[in-house]
Amino acid sequence: MNLLKRYHELVCGQLDKVMATQRVGMERAAGWVGESLASGHWIYAFGTGHSHMLAEEIFYRAGGLARAAPILDPQLMLHERAIEATYVERREGRASTLLDLYPVGPGDVLIVASNSGRNAVPIEMAMEGRKRGLRVVALTNFEHAKAWPSRHSSGKWLGEAADLAIDNCGVMGDACLHVDGLPGLIGPTSTITGAFIVNALIVQGIEEAMKRGVAPEIFISSNSGGDDHNHRLLDKYKSRIRHL
């Protein structure tokens, strides 16, 4: 079978499985997002390695929330020292200091993404967020996380450290395609399913906020006449969001 077609089928299958098995949890998390927005609070997201892209996914984009911010640490991303980031995310003691850089507080929602669910920093971030009164949603791969030991001293995996865990329904190791002659699988899926889940929580969260009589502020494409609208939001929030 053509690998492009097979990859498409596997990705669509995972997305279908997410909707079939995770919808209740997603609707609950979206309710928290809606409640937070309707109460004037904020949505934050965090991830390490490739999962940091899911934190950026909520931030400063067309159709996205104005009251949403990523928690970013260059040493946990891949654009400067990718090899070092692999080892930094395994060490405890970083999440609290990182969270201090952001004006988080009770009533906010924090999404923590980690496909493996076993590294120390995301687990610690979930714990620290809950300690500070945030509602914490974990986005992880249940099959992978439960098959490998935690790298956090608590022994917990990410899903156990959060208030609610959503399964991206991926396979062990993320990549999903076998090709004869290659030493491992190809075709990772967690970014695709993760981006869907994150945006689904926001879309449904907006609906939940509007049920409460609040229309959340959103960005409009700057390439489709949104500049004036967006500039008003940026002027309003640039002192609050460190990455603007």
Steps between C-alpha positions, in 0.01 A plus 500: 500500500611855426646643823329835455162328489584274793620791711181690424293202606691458826478869589127510423456184704667660800288814466186287481612309809559827686142606432361155585689452827603845628197714428368500858835618636541755223156646568579520870830678429326732253250585773791611718633711213160661452459566871847651516440730203158606624655592835778712348775244555763355266595187309864387512677212330837332548698225335859390454678380188260471208208538740594866544332553162168427666567782744569735209187371327275692738689827461453808281338347195197551280191362670687459827438649841646831607504382861725202432875476551771238463753420770828479310855421605769502226691227682200270470439572130686390189612816320827558687645189669271213414722228648525681833122545515456122508688481829376825655137380484594195708629701798286628786506850647424712195122531477441718804760757395363503147141544616609796714564690174129496414209669683304181550242469772193316628231478233746462212528180296835339420539243222817290536600294197747211502465202268703268723353638821805384695748789508549699818437857385149452354397291803641763734324775301166326543558461873611859542204630301256314721680626809441856379129445441499445125288230341753278325423297188757242389529411133699179464524151349351257749646189335853638508480664842371192679760271344808688623607616848466862600813716513353701788581412860127472582474202268199662332447536127357822360141382496514426872646842579222695327135561585393337176687303233417472130647220290630593155437134408843459344717191492809419699786727396273737301608392149251260343626360167721195449724500193717201416867592512465775762603443864187664644157636419434826311206740486448661843145602585496678837531851357204444269269349760627736767429810291151373434433440869638837608296688241191292574522600868522864398216482247269324743626722782393807305153350459485433874601859578236634264237288676596702807445824311865580428647521148873431540745728321658335198762592242408541131740418218733795448508401132123533472438849636552427868781745579294774669301250703813312605696812590232599749535162669880515491501845660269368769701188584862558402594594857348175623641252247879481503525354149324786317 
